[in-house]
Amino acid sequence: MEIIEHLKNHKSIRRFKSDPIEDTLLRDLIYCGQRASSSGNMQSWSVVISREHASREKLYELHSRQKMILQAPVVLTFCSDFYRIRRWLKIHQAKGSFDDFLGFLTGMADAVIAAQNVAVAAESRGLGICYMGTTLWASDKISEHLNLPENVVPVTSLVVGYPDEEIPEVRARLPMDAIIHEETYHPKTDQEITDLYREFEKQTWTRYSRIPGMQDKLNEAGITSVAHYYTSDMKYSKTLHQQVSEMFVELLRSKQFM
C-alpha cells in the first residue's frame, strides 16, 4: 500500500541542493534498476554516472541549459546497450545478432524500465528526481561526450539529488478513461476528447499563469491554449521533431543499429 500511495503522488523536482549522494546509496539505487524486468534477462542497458562538475557543465549545455543539472550532484544517463552483449557473443564464438533496429528498441525498453526503478527507489530514500526528455534531442552530442561505443545509444537521463524547493503539487493527469481501452482500441469522438482534456487544460493553464514571466511569453507568441503551446516553438515544434528524428536515425546508423 505504501508503494501504491508513493506512486500516486510522484512529483518531478527541478531545484536541488548540492549535497553529495553517498556512493553506497547511489549504487543501491542502481541495483534496484538492475533488478527490474529485462527482455530475456539480457540486461541490455547501461548507465553513465556524471558527478564531476566539468562533465555536468557539458551536459548542462547539451540539455538546453537546464539549471538543475548544475545544482544536483548526480546525472544518470541510461543507454540502450548491446555493445557488451555482442562482445560476449563474440568471445564465445556465438552467432552475431542484435545489431539492428529491434536490438535498439529492446535495449531502449530495458533502459527505461530500469530508470523508472531507480527513480522510485531514489524517491523512497528522500531524494528528488527529474527525467530529461532532452536526452533524445541531443543524443548524438551526448553520445560523443560520454564516449559511447557502437551499439550504445543514450535514451533517457535522471537528475538526482536532495530537493531544494517546497514539494510541488501533483500535476494534472488525464482521466483514466482517456488511456484505458477494454480488449481493443476504441477511438474517441472529438467531443469525448474535448471533454477528457477539459480539466487537464484548465489546471495546466493555471499552472502556467503562476510561473513568473510565462504569461507574458505566451501572450507575445499569441498562444491562447495548452494545445497551441505544445506544438509551438516554445515547446515541441514540428521543426524540432523533424530535426531530431533525422539526427536520431543517422545516430542509429552510425552506432550500427540500422
C-alpha positions as CSV (number, residue, x, y, z in Angstrom):
1,M,0.0,0.0,0.0
2,E,2.8,2.4,0.8
3,I,4.3,1.8,-2.7
4,I,1.0,2.5,-4.4
5,E,0.5,5.7,-2.5
6,H,4.0,6.7,-3.3
7,L,3.5,6.2,-7.0
8,K,0.2,8.1,-7.0
9,N,1.9,11.1,-5.5
10,H,5.0,11.3,-7.7
11,K,6.3,14.9,-8.4
12,S,9.3,15.9,-10.5
13,I,11.8,18.1,-8.7
14,R,13.6,20.9,-10.5
15,R,15.7,22.6,-7.8
16,F,18.3,20.7,-5.9
17,K,20.8,21.0,-3.1
18,S,24.4,20.3,-4.0
19,D,24.7,17.8,-1.1
20,P,26.5,14.7,-2.4
21,I,24.8,11.3,-2.6
22,E,26.8,8.6,-0.8
23,D,28.3,6.1,-3.3
24,T,26.8,3.1,-1.4
25,L,23.3,4.7,-1.7
26,L,23.7,5.5,-5.3
27,R,24.9,2.0,-6.2
28,D,22.0,0.6,-4.2
29,L,19.6,2.7,-6.2
30,I,21.2,1.5,-9.5
31,Y,21.0,-2.1,-8.2
32,C,17.2,-1.5,-7.9
33,G,17.3,-0.7,-11.6
34,Q,19.3,-3.9,-12.3
35,R,16.5,-5.9,-10.6
36,A,13.9,-4.5,-13.0
37,S,12.3,-6.7,-15.6
38,S,14.6,-7.2,-18.6
39,S,13.9,-8.8,-22.0
40,G,15.4,-12.3,-21.9
41,N,17.3,-11.2,-18.8
42,M,19.8,-9.7,-21.2
43,Q,20.0,-6.5,-19.2
44,S,20.7,-4.7,-22.5
45,W,21.3,-1.3,-20.9
46,S,24.0,0.7,-19.2
47,V,24.1,3.8,-17.1
48,V,26.7,6.5,-17.1
49,I,27.1,8.4,-13.8
50,S,28.1,12.1,-14.1
51,R,29.3,13.6,-10.9
52,E,32.3,15.8,-11.8
53,H,31.3,19.5,-12.3
54,A,33.1,19.8,-15.6
55,S,31.1,16.9,-17.0
56,R,27.8,18.2,-15.7
57,E,28.6,21.6,-17.2
58,K,28.9,20.0,-20.6
59,L,25.6,18.1,-20.0
60,Y,24.0,21.4,-18.9
61,E,24.8,22.8,-22.4
62,L,23.6,19.7,-24.2
63,H,20.4,19.6,-22.2
64,S,19.3,23.1,-23.2
65,R,20.9,24.8,-20.2
66,Q,18.5,23.4,-17.5
67,K,19.9,24.7,-14.2
68,M,19.0,21.6,-12.2
69,I,21.9,19.7,-13.9
70,L,24.4,22.0,-12.3
71,Q,22.6,22.1,-8.9
72,A,22.1,18.3,-8.4
73,P,25.2,16.2,-7.5
74,V,24.4,13.4,-10.0
75,V,23.1,13.0,-13.5
76,L,22.4,9.4,-14.7
77,T,22.3,8.7,-18.4
78,F,20.6,5.5,-19.3
79,C,21.6,3.8,-22.6
80,S,20.4,1.1,-24.9
81,D,23.5,-1.1,-24.8
82,F,24.3,-4.2,-27.0
83,Y,28.0,-3.5,-27.2
84,R,28.7,-5.5,-24.1
85,I,26.5,-8.4,-25.2
86,R,27.8,-8.5,-28.7
87,R,31.4,-8.7,-27.3
88,W,30.3,-11.5,-25.1
89,L,28.8,-13.4,-28.0
90,K,32.0,-13.0,-30.0
91,I,34.1,-14.2,-27.1
92,H,32.1,-17.4,-27.1
93,Q,32.1,-17.6,-30.9
94,A,28.2,-17.4,-30.9
95,K,26.2,-16.1,-33.9
96,G,26.2,-12.3,-34.1
97,S,22.9,-10.5,-33.6
98,F,21.1,-7.5,-32.0
99,D,22.9,-5.0,-34.3
100,D,19.6,-3.9,-35.7
101,F,16.6,-1.7,-35.0
102,L,14.9,-4.3,-32.9
103,G,18.0,-4.6,-30.8
104,F,18.0,-0.9,-30.2
105,L,14.3,-1.0,-29.2
106,T,14.9,-3.9,-26.9
107,G,17.7,-2.1,-25.2
108,M,15.7,1.1,-25.0
109,A,12.8,-0.7,-23.3
110,D,15.2,-2.3,-20.8
111,A,16.9,1.1,-20.1
112,V,13.6,3.0,-19.4
113,I,12.2,0.2,-17.2
114,A,15.5,0.2,-15.2
115,A,15.4,4.0,-15.0
116,Q,11.9,4.0,-13.5
117,N,13.0,1.5,-10.8
118,V,15.9,3.8,-9.9
119,A,13.6,6.8,-9.8
120,V,11.1,5.2,-7.5
121,A,13.9,3.9,-5.3
122,A,15.5,7.3,-5.1
123,E,12.3,9.0,-4.1
124,S,11.8,6.4,-1.4
125,R,15.1,7.5,0.2
126,G,14.1,11.2,0.3
127,L,15.8,12.1,-3.0
128,G,14.2,14.0,-5.8
129,I,14.4,13.2,-9.5
130,C,13.6,14.7,-12.8
131,Y,13.6,12.9,-16.2
132,M,15.4,14.7,-19.0
133,G,13.5,14.4,-22.3
134,T,16.2,16.4,-23.9
135,T,18.4,13.3,-23.9
136,L,16.8,12.3,-27.2
137,W,17.1,15.9,-28.6
138,A,20.9,15.8,-28.2
139,S,21.6,12.1,-28.2
140,D,24.3,12.4,-30.8
141,K,26.3,15.0,-28.9
142,I,25.6,13.3,-25.5
143,S,26.9,10.1,-27.1
144,E,30.1,11.8,-28.1
145,H,30.5,13.5,-24.7
146,L,30.1,10.2,-22.9
147,N,32.4,8.3,-25.3
148,L,29.7,5.7,-26.1
149,P,30.9,2.9,-28.5
150,E,28.9,1.3,-31.3
151,N,25.6,-0.3,-30.3
152,V,25.2,2.1,-27.3
153,V,22.8,5.0,-27.6
154,P,21.5,7.3,-24.8
155,V,17.7,7.2,-24.4
156,T,16.9,8.9,-21.1
157,S,18.5,10.7,-18.1
158,L,17.7,11.3,-14.5
159,V,18.8,14.3,-12.5
160,V,19.1,13.0,-8.9
161,G,19.6,14.9,-5.6
162,Y,18.1,16.3,-2.5
163,P,15.2,18.7,-3.1
164,D,15.8,22.4,-2.6
165,E,12.2,23.6,-3.0
166,E,8.8,23.1,-1.5
167,I,7.4,19.8,-2.8
168,P,5.2,20.9,-5.7
169,E,1.6,19.9,-6.1
170,V,0.8,16.7,-8.0
171,R,0.4,17.7,-11.7
172,A,-2.8,17.2,-13.6
173,R,-3.3,13.9,-15.4
174,L,-6.0,12.9,-17.9
175,P,-9.0,10.9,-16.6
176,M,-8.3,7.2,-16.8
177,D,-11.0,6.8,-19.4
178,A,-8.6,8.6,-21.8
179,I,-6.0,5.9,-21.6
180,I,-7.9,2.7,-20.9
181,H,-9.3,0.6,-23.7
182,E,-11.1,-2.7,-23.0
183,E,-10.0,-5.6,-25.2
184,T,-9.5,-3.5,-28.4
185,Y,-8.7,0.2,-29.0
186,H,-11.8,2.4,-29.1
187,P,-11.1,5.8,-30.8
188,K,-12.8,8.7,-29.1
189,T,-15.0,11.2,-30.8
190,D,-14.0,14.9,-31.0
191,Q,-16.5,15.7,-28.2
192,E,-15.2,12.9,-26.0
193,I,-11.6,14.1,-26.4
194,T,-12.6,17.7,-25.7
195,D,-14.4,16.5,-22.5
196,L,-11.4,14.3,-21.5
197,Y,-8.9,17.1,-21.8
198,R,-11.0,19.9,-20.3
199,E,-9.9,19.7,-16.7
200,F,-6.3,18.9,-17.7
201,E,-6.2,22.1,-19.9
202,K,-7.7,24.2,-17.1
203,Q,-5.2,23.0,-14.4
204,T,-2.2,23.2,-16.8
205,W,-3.1,26.8,-17.9
206,T,-3.5,27.8,-14.3
207,R,0.0,26.4,-13.5
208,Y,1.5,28.3,-16.5
209,S,0.0,31.5,-15.1
210,R,1.8,31.0,-11.8
211,I,5.3,30.8,-13.5
212,P,7.0,34.2,-13.4
213,G,7.1,35.7,-16.9
214,M,5.4,32.8,-18.5
215,Q,2.1,34.6,-19.3
216,D,4.0,37.4,-21.0
217,K,5.8,34.9,-23.2
218,L,2.6,33.2,-24.1
219,N,0.9,36.5,-25.0
220,E,3.9,37.6,-27.1
221,A,3.8,34.3,-29.0
222,G,0.0,34.6,-29.5
223,I,-0.6,31.3,-27.6
224,T,-4.0,31.1,-26.1
225,S,-4.4,27.4,-25.2
226,V,-2.4,24.4,-23.9
227,A,-2.8,22.7,-27.3
228,H,-1.2,25.6,-29.1
229,Y,1.6,25.7,-26.6
230,Y,2.5,22.0,-27.1
231,T,3.3,22.4,-30.8
232,S,4.7,26.0,-30.6
233,D,8.4,26.9,-30.9
234,M,8.3,27.2,-27.1
235,K,7.7,23.5,-26.6
236,Y,7.7,20.7,-29.2
237,S,7.6,22.3,-32.6
238,K,7.3,20.3,-35.8
239,T,10.7,21.7,-36.9
240,L,12.3,20.3,-33.7
241,H,10.7,16.9,-34.1
242,Q,11.8,16.7,-37.7
243,Q,15.4,17.7,-37.0
244,V,15.7,15.3,-34.0
245,S,14.1,12.5,-35.9
246,E,16.6,12.8,-38.8
247,M,19.5,13.1,-36.4
248,F,18.4,10.1,-34.4
249,V,18.1,7.9,-37.5
250,E,21.6,8.9,-38.5
251,L,22.9,8.2,-35.0
252,L,21.4,4.7,-35.1
253,R,23.2,4.1,-38.4
254,S,26.5,5.3,-37.0
255,K,26.1,3.1,-34.0
256,Q,25.5,0.0,-36.2
257,F,21.8,-0.3,-35.1
258,M,20.4,0.1,-38.7
